């Protein structure tokens, strides 16, 4: 798969670096540094882009301003990309009205765009959490999500089944926080791993927004939701390893979708 990451700074660079380090053999990750100096309304996007861009199957939009998002149809045309992922780890980067505009403009080009909120909620069929889940049907996005998105974990316990010996990452978050947390969980009592693991994950640190977001459980921040996602997936892995939910009193199956 050919992927073009569109970035501004640390948020996007960290994701691009993690993809390059952990992408399957045969994937190629290229990066476009989006310009910061753009007008509020970008009428002629080609003026702000190189005349040529590397070919891409998928454009991963990680820039941190709504003006940069307006470049996406032109980027798609230059790269001949077939799909776009534009995470909403900060809703202000792509406001709701602009999301609708991008869907329409890209659909006219035969290109689907998804907006995972947060990015680590992405699976092969949907993104988002609770009442904000959005489903999609796109083979390229699903192929990306098989490797990067909502964490999938396997827990190995010590012989006495009391302590975590190893956490195997079968799918990690795009930013790399899943691997960061997994490396720090061995030696922790299995009964105490949740919700402690979610805090370890956030110490990466998580760069998702602290802006409040309405969920089925009330108002949460995207940063907190990313920790909840890791907690839930670790809890499921612990259950599969034989550690019952009742042994982890601070976690409820209804905490997150």
C-alpha positions as CSV (number, residue, x, y, z in Angstrom):
1,X,0.0,0.0,0.0
2,X,1.2,3.5,-0.8
3,X,0.3,6.0,1.9
4,X,0.9,9.8,1.9
5,X,0.8,11.4,5.3
6,X,0.0,15.1,5.4
7,X,1.4,16.7,8.5
8,X,2.2,20.0,10.2
9,X,4.2,19.1,13.3
10,X,4.7,16.8,16.3
11,X,1.2,15.2,16.2
12,X,1.4,14.0,12.6
13,X,5.2,13.4,12.6
14,X,4.9,10.9,15.5
15,X,2.1,8.9,13.7
16,X,4.1,9.0,10.4
17,X,7.2,7.7,12.2
18,X,5.3,4.9,13.9
19,X,3.8,3.8,10.6
20,X,7.2,3.7,9.0
21,X,8.6,1.7,11.9
22,X,5.8,-0.9,12.1
23,X,4.1,-1.0,8.6
24,X,3.9,-4.4,6.9
25,X,6.5,-5.3,4.3
26,X,5.6,-3.7,1.0
27,X,4.0,-0.6,2.4
28,X,5.5,2.7,1.5
29,X,4.9,5.8,3.7
30,X,5.6,9.2,2.2
31,X,5.1,12.6,3.9
32,X,3.9,16.0,2.7
33,X,4.6,18.9,5.0
34,X,1.4,21.1,4.7
35,X,1.9,24.8,4.6
36,X,0.8,26.8,7.7
37,X,0.4,30.1,5.8
38,X,-3.0,29.6,4.0
39,X,-5.9,31.9,3.6
40,X,-9.1,31.2,5.5
41,X,-10.8,30.0,2.2
42,X,-8.4,28.2,-0.1
43,X,-9.8,28.8,-3.6
44,X,-6.8,27.7,-5.6
45,X,-5.2,24.8,-3.6
46,X,-2.8,24.0,-6.4
47,X,-0.9,27.3,-5.7
48,X,0.1,25.9,-2.2
49,X,1.1,22.4,-3.3
50,X,4.1,21.0,-5.2
51,X,3.4,20.4,-8.9
52,X,4.0,16.7,-8.4
53,X,3.3,14.4,-5.4
54,X,4.2,10.7,-5.0
55,X,1.4,8.3,-6.0
56,X,-0.8,7.1,-3.1
57,X,-3.5,4.6,-2.5
58,X,-4.5,6.3,0.7
59,X,-4.0,9.8,2.0
60,X,-3.7,10.1,5.8
61,X,-4.5,13.7,6.7
62,X,-2.8,14.7,10.0
63,X,-2.4,18.4,9.6
64,X,-3.6,20.7,12.4
65,X,-5.6,23.5,10.8
66,X,-8.9,23.6,8.8
67,X,-7.2,25.5,6.0
68,X,-4.9,22.5,5.3
69,X,-7.9,20.2,5.1
70,X,-9.2,22.2,2.2
71,X,-6.2,21.0,0.2
72,X,-7.4,17.4,0.3
73,X,-9.3,17.2,-3.0
74,X,-6.3,18.7,-4.8
75,X,-3.9,16.3,-3.0
76,X,-6.2,13.4,-4.0
77,X,-6.2,14.5,-7.6
78,X,-2.4,14.8,-7.7
79,X,-1.7,11.5,-6.0
80,X,-4.6,9.6,-7.6
81,X,-5.5,8.3,-4.1
82,X,-8.5,6.1,-3.8
83,X,-9.4,6.9,-0.2
84,X,-8.7,9.3,2.7
85,X,-8.5,8.9,6.5
86,X,-8.8,12.2,8.4
87,X,-8.7,11.6,12.2
88,X,-10.5,14.0,14.5
89,X,-8.1,13.9,17.4
90,X,-9.0,17.6,17.7
91,X,-12.4,18.5,16.3
92,X,-11.3,22.1,15.5
93,X,-8.9,20.8,12.8
94,X,-11.8,19.8,10.6
95,X,-15.1,21.4,11.7
96,X,-18.4,19.7,11.0
97,X,-19.3,21.9,8.0
98,X,-15.9,21.2,6.4
99,X,-16.3,17.5,6.9
100,X,-19.5,17.6,4.9
101,X,-17.9,19.6,2.2
102,X,-15.0,17.2,1.9
103,X,-17.3,14.2,1.7
104,X,-19.1,15.8,-1.2
105,X,-16.0,16.9,-3.1
106,X,-14.2,13.6,-2.6
107,X,-17.3,11.6,-3.5
108,X,-17.4,13.4,-6.8
109,X,-13.9,12.1,-7.4
110,X,-15.0,8.6,-6.4
111,X,-13.1,8.7,-3.1
112,X,-14.4,7.9,0.3
113,X,-13.2,9.7,3.5
114,X,-13.6,8.6,7.1
115,X,-13.1,10.7,10.2
116,X,-12.1,8.4,13.2
117,X,-12.7,10.2,16.5
118,X,-10.3,9.4,18.1
119,X,-7.9,7.8,15.6
120,X,-7.4,4.8,17.9
121,X,-11.1,3.9,17.6
122,X,-10.7,2.7,14.0
123,X,-11.5,-0.9,13.1
124,X,-12.0,-2.8,9.8
125,X,-15.7,-1.7,9.7
126,X,-16.2,1.4,11.8
127,X,-14.7,4.2,13.8
128,X,-15.7,6.3,16.8
129,X,-17.3,5.3,20.1
130,X,-20.8,4.9,21.5
131,X,-23.3,7.2,19.9
132,X,-20.6,8.6,17.6
133,X,-19.8,5.3,15.8
134,X,-19.6,5.7,12.0
135,X,-19.6,2.6,9.8
136,X,-17.8,2.3,6.5
137,X,-17.3,-0.2,3.7
138,X,-13.9,0.3,2.1
139,X,-11.2,-2.3,1.4
140,X,-8.3,0.0,1.6
141,X,-9.3,1.6,4.9
142,X,-10.0,-1.9,6.3
143,X,-6.5,-3.0,5.2
144,X,-5.0,-0.1,7.0
145,X,-7.1,-0.8,10.1
146,X,-6.0,-4.4,10.2
147,X,-2.6,-3.1,11.3
148,X,-3.3,0.3,12.9
149,X,-6.3,1.5,14.9
150,X,-8.2,0.2,17.9
151,X,-5.7,-1.9,19.9
152,X,-5.9,-5.7,19.9
153,X,-3.9,-7.4,22.6
154,X,-2.9,-10.9,23.8
155,X,-1.9,-11.3,27.5
156,X,0.5,-13.9,28.7
157,X,0.4,-14.5,32.5
158,X,3.0,-15.9,34.9
159,X,2.6,-19.6,35.9
160,X,0.6,-18.6,38.9
161,X,-1.9,-16.6,36.7
162,X,-1.5,-13.6,39.0
163,X,0.9,-11.3,37.1
164,X,1.3,-10.1,33.6
165,X,4.3,-11.6,32.0
166,X,3.9,-10.2,28.5
167,X,1.4,-8.2,26.4
168,X,1.5,-9.0,22.7
169,X,0.3,-6.2,20.4
170,X,-1.7,-7.7,17.6
171,X,-2.9,-4.3,16.4
172,X,-1.6,-1.0,17.8
173,X,-2.8,2.6,17.8
174,X,-1.4,4.7,15.0
175,X,0.5,7.0,17.4
176,X,2.5,4.1,19.0
177,X,1.0,4.4,22.5
178,X,-0.2,0.7,22.5
179,X,3.4,-0.6,22.2
180,X,4.5,2.0,24.8
181,X,2.0,0.7,27.3
182,X,2.5,-3.0,26.4
183,X,6.2,-2.7,27.2
184,X,5.4,-1.3,30.7
185,X,2.7,-3.8,31.8
186,X,4.8,-6.9,32.5
187,X,5.2,-7.3,36.3
188,X,1.9,-5.7,37.1
189,X,-0.7,-7.7,39.0
190,X,-3.3,-8.8,36.5
191,X,-6.1,-7.8,39.0
192,X,-4.8,-4.3,39.0
193,X,-3.9,-3.8,35.4
194,X,-7.2,-2.0,34.5
195,X,-7.6,0.9,34.7
196,X,-3.9,1.5,35.5
197,X,-3.0,0.5,31.9
198,X,-5.1,3.3,30.4
199,X,-3.1,5.9,32.4
200,X,0.2,4.3,31.2
201,X,-1.1,4.6,27.7
202,X,-1.9,8.4,28.2
203,X,1.6,8.9,29.5
204,X,3.0,8.3,26.0
205,X,1.7,11.2,26.0
206,X,-1.6,11.1,24.2
207,X,-2.0,14.1,21.9
208,X,-5.7,13.8,21.5
209,X,-7.8,16.8,22.5
210,X,-8.9,17.7,26.0
211,X,-12.0,19.3,24.5
212,X,-15.2,17.8,26.0
213,X,-17.1,15.4,23.8
214,X,-20.6,14.1,24.4
215,X,-20.8,10.3,24.7
216,X,-23.3,7.7,25.8
217,X,-21.7,7.8,29.3
218,X,-21.8,11.6,29.5
219,X,-19.2,14.2,28.6
220,X,-15.6,13.0,28.1
221,X,-12.5,14.3,26.5
222,X,-11.0,12.5,23.5
223,X,-7.8,12.0,25.5
224,X,-9.7,10.2,28.2
225,X,-11.6,8.1,25.6
226,X,-8.3,6.9,24.2
227,X,-7.3,5.6,27.6
228,X,-10.7,4.0,27.9
229,X,-10.2,2.2,24.6
230,X,-6.9,0.7,25.8
231,X,-8.5,-0.3,29.2
232,X,-11.3,-2.1,27.4
233,X,-9.1,-4.0,25.0
234,X,-6.7,-5.0,27.8
235,X,-9.7,-6.1,29.9
236,X,-10.9,-8.3,27.0
237,X,-7.4,-9.8,26.6
238,X,-7.3,-10.5,30.3
239,X,-10.6,-12.3,30.1
240,X,-9.3,-14.4,27.3
241,X,-6.3,-15.2,29.5
242,X,-8.6,-16.4,32.3
243,X,-8.6,-13.3,34.5
244,X,-12.3,-12.6,35.2
245,X,-13.8,-9.1,35.1
246,X,-14.9,-9.4,38.7
247,X,-11.2,-9.4,39.8
248,X,-10.9,-5.9,38.3
249,X,-13.5,-3.8,40.2
250,X,-12.8,-0.5,38.5
251,X,-13.8,-1.6,35.1
252,X,-17.3,-2.1,33.8
253,X,-18.2,-3.6,30.4
254,X,-20.4,-0.5,29.7
255,X,-17.7,2.0,30.2
256,X,-17.0,2.3,26.5
257,X,-18.5,0.7,23.4
